[in-house]
Amino acid sequence: MAAGADSIDDMDLLRHGAMTDLFGGVRAPSTLGSFLRSFTWGNVGQLEKVSRELLAELARRAPLLPGADQLAFIDIDSMQRRVFGHKKQGAAFGHTKISGKTVLVRGLNALAATVSTPQGAPVLAGTRLRGGSANTARGAAGFAAAAVRTARQAGCTGTIVTRMDSGYYNAAVCRAVRHAGAYFSVTARMDAAVKATIAAIPEDAWTPVKYPRAIWDDQLRAWVSDAEVAETRYTAFASRKEKAITARLIVRRVRDLNPRAAEGMDELFAVWRYHPVFTDSPFIMLQAEEQHRDHAVAEQVFADWTDGPLAHMPSGSFAANAAWLTCAAITHNLVRAAGCLASRFHAKARGATIRADLIDVAARLARHGRGQLALHMPQHWHRESQWLSLFEAACGPPAQAA
């Protein structure tokens, strides 16, 4: 997977040329398929535990999460992976966004939790494969609490803010995050109570902000750079007293521009679109609102997955696909650790960039003496220093050629 495999058959990548001299125990793709199909759901849980413990160890050996002793973010999101086989276990129709439009796609649903810091790229704290028709918040409360515990084990000893979209806006998830010792920041649904609360915000409470970088608005299909932000207290989930949670409601509003204004159809009064965030974040209003918008960092991981191991789900067995998803998470964290050990640039580069610069490298293998192997790298290679930094951090300084 680190070399770009997106199917079981890509195991053959390790069986050609001199690869067998470098890697021991390489099996045929059919053997890998049989191994994955032997997994039960309990075995998948054991593999997920291995993934969590590996992340904690990687964080101790590589600067994966710089600044985690001060502030870290957990982002929980899911994606619908399209499948085409009629015998795929768990495949069903679920909602996803394609080109800004919500559509129904037949596939499997992958739930993921990433951990990142303002200075570090996201790594995966947990994954879970669900049926394609699973509700967004299904099992999210326990999953969020486990993600917070994993982040703590990975060295996130400071403030942790868990960011989620409106699909996770419910009392169980928010309470689970609080009980785990973290703060929550979740996009609120525009229900009647939220609308009434926003309407009660006085006009002089709105703070104009101009973002240094414009934001793409899916509804307007345009770049938006100006907005106003306000804050108020709000009690969510008040229909049942034992579930009610009182926290901050931070609202960003953007003027709804008239696309026909140039034709002389100017607006009679200002029309706004509102984006509410329900949070107990300890940061000031503008900081908390800006941090919540960075929740989209989880899409970087999904993009790396789609460009690699999750280009499709390789097996008809649901447990096998769940194991494949967990292996993809382990691979992502290993590749991210390699980038952190190589250079500052690769510490935040995309997985495809790390793969092209440090993994998929043309080299020649030669034998010297009894069983001594020498790896001859390309001459005048522009990534030589970064590759050597990675090699020395992982294996120690290379032996000098005789």
KASUL-V589175 format. One record per residue. PSI is psi in whole degrees, 0 to 359 (none if undefined). Layout:
# KASUL-V589175
psi: (PSI | PSI)
This chain:
# KASUL-V589175
psi: (322 | 332 | 0 | 10 | 138 | 13 | 167 | 323 | 339 | 357 | 336 | 343 | 330 | 11 | 9 | 162 | 223 | 17 | 325 | 340 | 333 | 324 | 130 | 154 | 26 | 131 | 166 | 155 | 323 | 326 | 319 | 318 | 317 | 321 | 315 | 321 | 344 | 351 | 140 | 173 | 329 | 321 | 323 | 319 | 321 | 321 | 324 | 324 | 320 | 318 | 317 | 316 | 326 | 319 | 318 | 319 | 321 | 321 | 331 | 334 | 345 | 150 | 64 | 320 | 73 | 136 | 11 | 342 | 352 | 305 | 135 | 155 | 138 | 127 | 122 | 126 | 169 | 160 | 149 | 117 | 120 | 137 | 158 | 339 | 136 | 345 | 14 | 119 | 134 | 352 | 133 | 171 | 133 | 163 | 141 | 166 | 129 | 119 | 39 | 3 | 138 | 123 | 161 | 129 | 133 | 121 | 202 | 150 | 124 | 118 | 133 | 149 | 121 | 152 | 132 | 168 | 166 | 335 | 351 | 151 | 159 | 141 | 165 | 124 | 347 | 152 | 157 | 129 | 134 | 163 | 155 | 334 | 12 | 140 | 146 | 317 | 6 | 120 | 10 | 331 | 306 | 324 | 318 | 318 | 319 | 323 | 322 | 317 | 319 | 320 | 321 | 317 | 333 | 8 | 8 | 81 | 352 | 210 | 135 | 127 | 123 | 118 | 138 | 159 | 185 | 343 | 340 | 16 | 85 | 164 | 322 | 316 | 314 | 319 | 322 | 320 | 316 | 313 | 335 | 354 | 24 | 171 | 151 | 150 | 103 | 139 | 126 | 145 | 146 | 67 | 182 | 320 | 318 | 318 | 318 | 322 | 319 | 319 | 335 | 354 | 124 | 152 | 329 | 0 | 350 | 132 | 116 | 138 | 146 | 115 | 139 | 333 | 131 | 156 | 134 | 126 | 118 | 327 | 317 | 342 | 45 | 164 | 131 | 131 | 350 | 141 | 174 | 145 | 139 | 165 | 147 | 165 | 144 | 139 | 111 | 159 | 41 | 356 | 334 | 121 | 324 | 347 | 353 | 138 | 125 | 125 | 199 | 140 | 107 | 126 | 128 | 131 | 141 | 134 | 131 | 100 | 144 | 115 | 346 | 17 | 326 | 341 | 8 | 3 | 68 | 160 | 145 | 330 | 159 | 135 | 130 | 152 | 137 | 142 | 91 | 145 | 124 | 120 | 155 | 27 | 141 | 357 | 161 | 166 | 307 | 324 | 314 | 320 | 319 | 320 | 322 | 323 | 336 | 4 | 336 | 354 | 335 | 334 | 336 | 318 | 317 | 323 | 319 | 319 | 314 | 329 | 2 | 245 | 335 | 29 | 330 | 165 | 121 | 343 | 161 | 345 | 131 | 316 | 323 | 318 | 325 | 319 | 321 | 319 | 317 | 321 | 324 | 322 | 317 | 316 | 317 | 314 | 323 | 317 | 321 | 320 | 320 | 318 | 320 | 324 | 338 | 308 | 167 | 325 | 313 | 345 | 333 | 9 | 161 | 158 | 323 | 324 | 315 | 319 | 317 | 325 | 327 | 341 | 304 | 73 | 130 | 128 | 163 | 134 | 130 | 152 | 137 | 122 | 211 | 97 | 5 | 129 | 138 | 131 | 115 | 113 | 166 | 144 | 148 | 41 | 130 | 350 | 21 | 313 | 322 | 320 | 320 | 324 | 319 | 316 | 316 | 324 | 327 | 323 | 355 | 168 | 138 | 148 | 144 | 140 | 142 | none)
